[in-house]
């Protein structure tokens, strides 16, 4: 899942960073996720510090050619 660090994150230098969740740790209210950022670094965040980035819509003309998800 692609995510973005919220704009009110306590660490100003991390606000707005984009990455992909690669692992989840903990249970219940004690959960943390490992995020691989766009620059290749890994950081651990609380889920409440992240917003999901919805997938980009598929181009309408892709279905005309019978393309799969990799198009």
C-alpha positions in Angstrom: 0.0 0.0 0.0 1.3 3.4 -0.9 1.2 6.0 1.8 2.1 9.7 2.6 3.2 11.0 5.9 0.6 13.4 7.3 1.3 17.2 7.2 0.9 17.5 11.0 3.6 14.8 11.7 5.8 15.8 14.7 9.0 15.6 12.6 8.7 18.4 10.1 11.3 16.9 7.8 9.1 13.8 7.3 5.9 15.6 6.5 4.6 14.7 3.0 7.1 11.9 2.4 5.8 9.1 0.2 6.5 5.4 0.4 5.2 1.9 0.5 4.4 -0.2 3.6 6.6 -3.3 3.6 6.0 -4.7 7.1 3.6 -4.5 10.1 4.6 -5.1 13.7 2.6 -5.4 16.9 -1.0 -6.0 17.9 -4.1 -4.0 18.7 -3.3 -0.4 19.6 0.4 -1.1 19.6 1.0 -1.3 15.9 3.9 0.1 13.8 4.6 -0.2 10.1 7.8 -0.2 8.2 7.7 2.1 5.2 10.2 2.1 2.3 10.4 5.8 1.3 10.8 7.0 -2.3 14.5 7.7 -1.7 15.1 4.1 -0.6 15.3 4.6 3.1 13.2 2.6 5.6 11.4 4.3 8.5 9.0 3.0 11.1 5.7 4.9 11.6 2.5 4.6 13.5 -0.5 4.1 11.2 -2.1 7.3 12.5 0.8 9.2 11.0 0.1 8.0 7.5 -2.5 8.6 4.8 -3.2 6.0 2.1 -2.6 7.1 -1.4 -5.3 5.7 -3.7 -4.1 3.9 -6.8 -4.1 5.9 -10.0 -7.1 5.2 -12.1 -6.5 3.1 -15.1 -6.7 4.8 -18.5 -10.1 4.1 -20.1 -8.4 3.1 -23.4 -6.4 0.3 -21.7 -9.4 -1.9 -21.7 -9.8 -1.6 -25.5 -6.5 -3.5 -26.0 -7.2 -6.2 -23.4 -4.3 -5.0 -21.3 -3.7 -6.5 -17.9 -2.8 -4.8 -14.6 0.8 -4.3 -15.8 -0.2 -1.8 -18.5 
